[in-house]
Amino acid sequence: MSRRIKLIWDFRGPDALHTAEHHQIHLDEFVKMEKVLETQSGFEQLSEFHAIAFLTVNQENMLAVRDALRPHRGEEG
């Protein structure tokens, strides 16, 4: 089984949650257009003024997705 990498985009400010939720729509569009397999996207509110959007991909797809979408950070899992 391949390692999974969670690519993360951070959003801050009073509209952070709304922005993260909207960003997930674009992540899903990218995955569908580029036919990236075995992904999971989502968004989370970490605090009142900090939210994230994320896309979890297999390690073998990580470099191509990272280079195309330029996430702020990533983590294993």
C-alpha positions in Angstrom: 0.0 0.0 0.0 1.3 3.4 -0.9 2.0 6.2 1.6 -0.6 8.9 1.7 0.4 12.6 1.6 -2.0 15.4 2.8 -1.4 18.6 0.9 -2.7 21.6 2.8 -3.7 25.2 2.0 -4.0 27.6 5.0 -6.6 30.4 5.0 -6.7 33.0 7.8 -9.1 35.8 8.7 -12.8 36.2 9.3 -13.7 34.5 5.9 -11.2 31.7 6.3 -13.8 28.9 6.5 -15.7 30.1 3.5 -12.5 30.4 1.5 -11.3 26.9 2.5 -14.7 25.5 1.6 -14.6 27.2 -1.8 -11.0 26.1 -2.4 -12.1 22.4 -2.0 -14.4 22.9 -5.0 -11.4 23.8 -7.1 -9.4 20.9 -5.7 -12.2 18.5 -6.7 -12.4 20.0 -10.2 -8.6 19.6 -10.6 -8.8 15.9 -9.5 -11.6 15.2 -12.0 -9.9 17.1 -14.9 -6.5 15.5 -14.4 -7.9 12.1 -13.5 -5.9 11.8 -10.3 -6.9 8.5 -8.6 -7.4 7.7 -4.9 -7.8 11.2 -3.5 -9.7 12.7 -0.6 -10.4 16.4 -0.3 -12.0 18.4 2.4 -11.8 21.5 4.6 -11.5 22.0 8.4 -11.9 25.0 10.7 -8.9 25.0 13.1 -9.9 28.2 15.0 -12.2 31.2 14.5 -9.7 32.8 12.1 -7.9 29.8 10.6 -9.2 27.1 8.3 -7.6 24.7 5.8 -8.4 23.0 2.6 -6.7 19.7 2.0 -6.1 17.1 -0.7 -4.8 13.7 0.3 -3.0 11.8 -2.5 -0.8 8.7 -3.0 2.9 9.4 -2.7 3.4 8.6 -6.4 1.0 11.4 -7.4 2.3 13.9 -4.9 5.0 15.6 -6.9 2.8 16.3 -10.0 -0.1 17.5 -7.8 2.2 19.6 -5.6 3.9 21.3 -8.6 0.5 22.0 -10.3 -1.4 23.3 -7.2 1.4 24.7 -5.0 0.0 23.9 -1.5 1.3 25.8 1.5 2.5 22.6 3.3 2.1 18.9 3.5 2.2 16.1 5.9 2.1 12.3 5.9 -1.2 10.8 6.5 
